[in-house]
Amino acid sequence: MTMVFFPAILFPPGEDGLAGCVVPGPNINAGGASSEAALDDAVSVLTALIAEADAGGEDRPRPLTVEAVQREIDDLGGVLVWLPAISPRAAA
């Protein structure tokens, strides 16, 4: 197993009370009633995508560079965070 990390954008809870997390590389949009819930949701989706790719012998989703994610933050707002995911396959 391998631990992989993806840069992502966390949007703290807004006026509606919901938080969001975007992972630009694999285009994950997750949300929840708190920042922690949004991060948990994003990690679950990311881990499932990686496991599915590994099980099918496909290429794993690849993270964008931190610089690319920072440009997205400059445009959209939010905070840079690192999302961990466990891959059953060794790093490529």
N, C-alpha and C positions, 0 to 999 in steps of 0.2 A: 504494500500500500504506500501511497505517496500523498503528502499534503501539498495542495496547490493553493495559490492565492490570486485573487482577481481584484484590481482596483474598481471601486464602485462609488456611486454618489448617494449619499443619504440626505433625504429631505425631512427635517424635523416636522412634528405634527403642525398642521396649519389650522386655520380657523375652524375647519370641519372636524378637527381632532384626529385626523389620520396622518400617518407618516408614510413615506415612500422610500424605496431603494431601487436604483437603476444600475444595472451592470451593462455598460455599453457594448462590450465585445460580443457576448452571446445574446444581447438585446433582451435582458430579463428586466421586467417591471414588477416589483413586489410591493406590497403594502401591508399596513396593519394599524391597530389602534394605538401603537406606541412605536418609537424608534426601534426598540428591541424586537418587537413583533415583526416589523418590516425587515430588519436584518435577518432574523430567523427564517422568515419566508424566503428571502433571496438566497440564503445559504442552502435551504432545502431544495429549491429549484435548481440551483447551480450543481449541487451534488448529484441530483437525479440526472441532469443532462450529461454530466461527465460519466456516470455509471452506465447510462444508456449507450453512449458512444463507445466506451470500453467493451461492453458486452457484445456490441455489434461489430467490433473491430474497425470502427470508424475513427476519423480524426476527432480529437477532443476540441471543444470550443477553446478558443485562444483569447487571453485577456488583451485588451488594448494597452498601450503604454501609459504610464502615469501622466506623461505630457499630454497625450490625447484626451485622457479623462479630465485633466485640469482645464483644457480648452472647453470641454463641455460644461464644467462647473462655472467657468468664466461667463458662458452664455446663459446658463440655466439657473445658477445659484446652487446651493447645497454644500455638502461637506464631503471631502475625500475620505473614504474608509477602505479597509482591506477585508475582503471576504475569504474565509478559509473553506476549502472543500477537500474531502478525502476521496482519492481515486484508488480503486482496487488494483490498477495497473501501475507499474513503475513508470517514472517520468520518461518521456520520449526524448 
